[in-house]
Amino acid sequence: MAFLLIGLVMLVLRLGGWVEFHKDPFWAWVMVVTPFLLAALWWMWADASGLTKRRAMNEMEAKKAARRAQQMEALGQAPRGSSKRRR
């Protein structure tokens, strides 16, 4: 995500004419496009390595645990070690 934000900032600065990255227009555009290419490479690697799926699974497990804790508390059974335990 950081590469994408950097690329967008560089694109806006380049198109607005506020910053000249290089005297040669070709290399100036190469410098602007590079963060977008790096972002695409990062996303391809994250998908291929399973990083994206692992993060999604961890998030789903955390939601499941929070939902279970909320349901147990609604039943009057606070999680172990909690000071809200009813007797």
mmCIF file of the C-alpha atoms, coordinates in Angstrom:
data_MODEL
# 
_entry.id   MODEL 
# 
loop_
_atom_site.group_PDB 
_atom_site.id 
_atom_site.type_symbol 
_atom_site.label_atom_id 
_atom_site.label_alt_id 
_atom_site.label_comp_id 
_atom_site.label_asym_id 
_atom_site.label_entity_id 
_atom_site.label_seq_id 
_atom_site.pdbx_PDB_ins_code 
_atom_site.Cartn_x 
_atom_site.Cartn_y 
_atom_site.Cartn_z 
_atom_site.occupancy 
_atom_site.B_iso_or_equiv 
_atom_site.pdbx_formal_charge 
_atom_site.auth_seq_id 
_atom_site.auth_comp_id 
_atom_site.auth_asym_id 
_atom_site.auth_atom_id 
_atom_site.pdbx_PDB_model_num 
ATOM 1  C CA . MET A 1 1  ? 0.000   0.000   0.000   1.00 0.00 ? 1  MET A CA 1 
ATOM 2  C CA . ALA A 1 2  ? 2.899   2.337   0.723   1.00 0.00 ? 2  ALA A CA 1 
ATOM 3  C CA . PHE A 1 3  ? 4.247   1.932   -2.817  1.00 0.00 ? 3  PHE A CA 1 
ATOM 4  C CA . LEU A 1 4  ? 0.852   2.877   -4.202  1.00 0.00 ? 4  LEU A CA 1 
ATOM 5  C CA . LEU A 1 5  ? 0.623   6.010   -2.053  1.00 0.00 ? 5  LEU A CA 1 
ATOM 6  C CA . ILE A 1 6  ? 4.164   7.051   -2.986  1.00 0.00 ? 6  ILE A CA 1 
ATOM 7  C CA . GLY A 1 7  ? 3.340   6.520   -6.660  1.00 0.00 ? 7  GLY A CA 1 
ATOM 8  C CA . LEU A 1 8  ? 0.183   8.602   -6.405  1.00 0.00 ? 8  LEU A CA 1 
ATOM 9  C CA . VAL A 1 9  ? 2.025   11.456  -4.704  1.00 0.00 ? 9  VAL A CA 1 
ATOM 10 C CA . MET A 1 10 ? 4.757   11.376  -7.337  1.00 0.00 ? 10 MET A CA 1 
ATOM 11 C CA . LEU A 1 11 ? 2.167   11.275  -10.119 1.00 0.00 ? 11 LEU A CA 1 
ATOM 12 C CA . VAL A 1 12 ? 0.312   14.293  -8.744  1.00 0.00 ? 12 VAL A CA 1 
ATOM 13 C CA . LEU A 1 13 ? 3.566   16.216  -8.286  1.00 0.00 ? 13 LEU A CA 1 
ATOM 14 C CA . ARG A 1 14 ? 4.696   15.333  -11.822 1.00 0.00 ? 14 ARG A CA 1 
ATOM 15 C CA . LEU A 1 15 ? 1.392   16.146  -13.526 1.00 0.00 ? 15 LEU A CA 1 
ATOM 16 C CA . GLY A 1 16 ? 0.977   19.335  -11.519 1.00 0.00 ? 16 GLY A CA 1 
ATOM 17 C CA . GLY A 1 17 ? 4.383   20.515  -12.673 1.00 0.00 ? 17 GLY A CA 1 
ATOM 18 C CA . TRP A 1 18 ? 5.521   21.220  -9.104  1.00 0.00 ? 18 TRP A CA 1 
ATOM 19 C CA . VAL A 1 19 ? 8.514   18.861  -9.150  1.00 0.00 ? 19 VAL A CA 1 
ATOM 20 C CA . GLU A 1 20 ? 10.942  17.936  -11.904 1.00 0.00 ? 20 GLU A CA 1 
ATOM 21 C CA . PHE A 1 21 ? 12.317  14.483  -11.068 1.00 0.00 ? 21 PHE A CA 1 
ATOM 22 C CA . HIS A 1 22 ? 14.820  14.373  -13.920 1.00 0.00 ? 22 HIS A CA 1 
ATOM 23 C CA . LYS A 1 23 ? 15.788  16.566  -16.855 1.00 0.00 ? 23 LYS A CA 1 
ATOM 24 C CA . ASP A 1 24 ? 15.037  13.807  -19.353 1.00 0.00 ? 24 ASP A CA 1 
ATOM 25 C CA . PRO A 1 25 ? 11.244  13.216  -19.623 1.00 0.00 ? 25 PRO A CA 1 
ATOM 26 C CA . PHE A 1 26 ? 11.664  9.461   -20.144 1.00 0.00 ? 26 PHE A CA 1 
ATOM 27 C CA . TRP A 1 27 ? 13.550  8.958   -16.869 1.00 0.00 ? 27 TRP A CA 1 
ATOM 28 C CA . ALA A 1 28 ? 11.178  11.301  -15.072 1.00 0.00 ? 28 ALA A CA 1 
ATOM 29 C CA . TRP A 1 29 ? 8.261   9.048   -16.033 1.00 0.00 ? 29 TRP A CA 1 
ATOM 30 C CA . VAL A 1 30 ? 10.276  5.930   -15.156 1.00 0.00 ? 30 VAL A CA 1 
ATOM 31 C CA . MET A 1 31 ? 10.721  7.340   -11.658 1.00 0.00 ? 31 MET A CA 1 
ATOM 32 C CA . VAL A 1 32 ? 6.975   8.014   -11.389 1.00 0.00 ? 32 VAL A CA 1 
ATOM 33 C CA . VAL A 1 33 ? 5.929   4.579   -12.679 1.00 0.00 ? 33 VAL A CA 1 
ATOM 34 C CA . THR A 1 34 ? 8.433   2.574   -10.586 1.00 0.00 ? 34 THR A CA 1 
ATOM 35 C CA . PRO A 1 35 ? 6.417   2.644   -7.314  1.00 0.00 ? 35 PRO A CA 1 
ATOM 36 C CA . PHE A 1 36 ? 3.360   1.307   -9.171  1.00 0.00 ? 36 PHE A CA 1 
ATOM 37 C CA . LEU A 1 37 ? 5.428   -1.551  -10.603 1.00 0.00 ? 37 LEU A CA 1 
ATOM 38 C CA . LEU A 1 38 ? 6.845   -2.316  -7.154  1.00 0.00 ? 38 LEU A CA 1 
ATOM 39 C CA . ALA A 1 39 ? 3.311   -2.391  -5.720  1.00 0.00 ? 39 ALA A CA 1 
ATOM 40 C CA . ALA A 1 40 ? 2.221   -4.846  -8.410  1.00 0.00 ? 40 ALA A CA 1 
ATOM 41 C CA . LEU A 1 41 ? 5.250   -7.063  -7.715  1.00 0.00 ? 41 LEU A CA 1 
ATOM 42 C CA . TRP A 1 42 ? 4.515   -6.958  -3.981  1.00 0.00 ? 42 TRP A CA 1 
ATOM 43 C CA . TRP A 1 43 ? 0.889   -7.998  -4.500  1.00 0.00 ? 43 TRP A CA 1 
ATOM 44 C CA . MET A 1 44 ? 1.913   -10.808 -6.838  1.00 0.00 ? 44 MET A CA 1 
ATOM 45 C CA . TRP A 1 45 ? 4.429   -12.101 -4.279  1.00 0.00 ? 45 TRP A CA 1 
ATOM 46 C CA . ALA A 1 46 ? 1.963   -11.775 -1.378  1.00 0.00 ? 46 ALA A CA 1 
ATOM 47 C CA . ASP A 1 47 ? -0.662  -13.782 -3.256  1.00 0.00 ? 47 ASP A CA 1 
ATOM 48 C CA . ALA A 1 48 ? 1.801   -16.422 -4.469  1.00 0.00 ? 48 ALA A CA 1 
ATOM 49 C CA . SER A 1 49 ? 3.392   -16.926 -1.034  1.00 0.00 ? 49 SER A CA 1 
ATOM 50 C CA . GLY A 1 50 ? 0.054   -17.245 0.771   1.00 0.00 ? 50 GLY A CA 1 
ATOM 51 C CA . LEU A 1 51 ? 0.572   -14.131 2.890   1.00 0.00 ? 51 LEU A CA 1 
ATOM 52 C CA . THR A 1 52 ? -2.787  -12.670 1.883   1.00 0.00 ? 52 THR A CA 1 
ATOM 53 C CA . LYS A 1 53 ? -4.663  -15.869 2.698   1.00 0.00 ? 53 LYS A CA 1 
ATOM 54 C CA . ARG A 1 54 ? -2.902  -16.244 6.086   1.00 0.00 ? 54 ARG A CA 1 
ATOM 55 C CA . ARG A 1 55 ? -3.817  -12.688 7.050   1.00 0.00 ? 55 ARG A CA 1 
ATOM 56 C CA . ALA A 1 56 ? -7.444  -13.267 6.050   1.00 0.00 ? 56 ALA A CA 1 
ATOM 57 C CA . MET A 1 57 ? -7.571  -16.510 8.046   1.00 0.00 ? 57 MET A CA 1 
ATOM 58 C CA . ASN A 1 58 ? -6.061  -14.851 11.143  1.00 0.00 ? 58 ASN A CA 1 
ATOM 59 C CA . GLU A 1 59 ? -8.603  -12.041 10.893  1.00 0.00 ? 59 GLU A CA 1 
ATOM 60 C CA . MET A 1 60 ? -11.451 -14.541 10.588  1.00 0.00 ? 60 MET A CA 1 
ATOM 61 C CA . GLU A 1 61 ? -10.201 -16.486 13.634  1.00 0.00 ? 61 GLU A CA 1 
ATOM 62 C CA . ALA A 1 62 ? -9.999  -13.285 15.690  1.00 0.00 ? 62 ALA A CA 1 
ATOM 63 C CA . LYS A 1 63 ? -13.577 -12.371 14.742  1.00 0.00 ? 63 LYS A CA 1 
ATOM 64 C CA . LYS A 1 64 ? -14.724 -15.890 15.651  1.00 0.00 ? 64 LYS A CA 1 
ATOM 65 C CA . ALA A 1 65 ? -13.029 -15.710 19.067  1.00 0.00 ? 65 ALA A CA 1 
ATOM 66 C CA . ALA A 1 66 ? -14.529 -12.272 19.769  1.00 0.00 ? 66 ALA A CA 1 
ATOM 67 C CA . ARG A 1 67 ? -17.992 -13.478 18.758  1.00 0.00 ? 67 ARG A CA 1 
ATOM 68 C CA . ARG A 1 68 ? -17.677 -16.561 20.997  1.00 0.00 ? 68 ARG A CA 1 
ATOM 69 C CA . ALA A 1 69 ? -16.539 -14.437 23.977  1.00 0.00 ? 69 ALA A CA 1 
ATOM 70 C CA . GLN A 1 70 ? -19.468 -12.067 23.445  1.00 0.00 ? 70 GLN A CA 1 
ATOM 71 C CA . GLN A 1 71 ? -21.927 -14.970 23.315  1.00 0.00 ? 71 GLN A CA 1 
ATOM 72 C CA . MET A 1 72 ? -20.464 -16.560 26.452  1.00 0.00 ? 72 MET A CA 1 
ATOM 73 C CA . GLU A 1 73 ? -20.750 -13.268 28.317  1.00 0.00 ? 73 GLU A CA 1 
ATOM 74 C CA . ALA A 1 74 ? -24.366 -12.893 27.134  1.00 0.00 ? 74 ALA A CA 1 
ATOM 75 C CA . LEU A 1 75 ? -25.044 -16.322 28.644  1.00 0.00 ? 75 LEU A CA 1 
ATOM 76 C CA . GLY A 1 76 ? -23.556 -15.151 31.939  1.00 0.00 ? 76 GLY A CA 1 
ATOM 77 C CA . GLN A 1 77 ? -20.361 -17.134 31.626  1.00 0.00 ? 77 GLN A CA 1 
ATOM 78 C CA . ALA A 1 78 ? -17.436 -14.742 31.468  1.00 0.00 ? 78 ALA A CA 1 
ATOM 79 C CA . PRO A 1 79 ? -14.143 -16.051 30.101  1.00 0.00 ? 79 PRO A CA 1 
ATOM 80 C CA . ARG A 1 80 ? -11.739 -17.614 32.601  1.00 0.00 ? 80 ARG A CA 1 
ATOM 81 C CA . GLY A 1 81 ? -9.797  -15.111 34.660  1.00 0.00 ? 81 GLY A CA 1 
ATOM 82 C CA . SER A 1 82 ? -12.331 -12.352 34.111  1.00 0.00 ? 82 SER A CA 1 
ATOM 83 C CA . SER A 1 83 ? -13.488 -10.291 37.076  1.00 0.00 ? 83 SER A CA 1 
ATOM 84 C CA . LYS A 1 84 ? -17.026 -10.137 35.653  1.00 0.00 ? 84 LYS A CA 1 
ATOM 85 C CA . ARG A 1 85 ? -17.697 -13.817 36.397  1.00 0.00 ? 85 ARG A CA 1 
ATOM 86 C CA . ARG A 1 86 ? -21.152 -14.390 37.888  1.00 0.00 ? 86 ARG A CA 1 
ATOM 87 C CA . ARG A 1 87 ? -21.718 -17.100 40.492  1.00 0.00 ? 87 ARG A CA 1 
# 
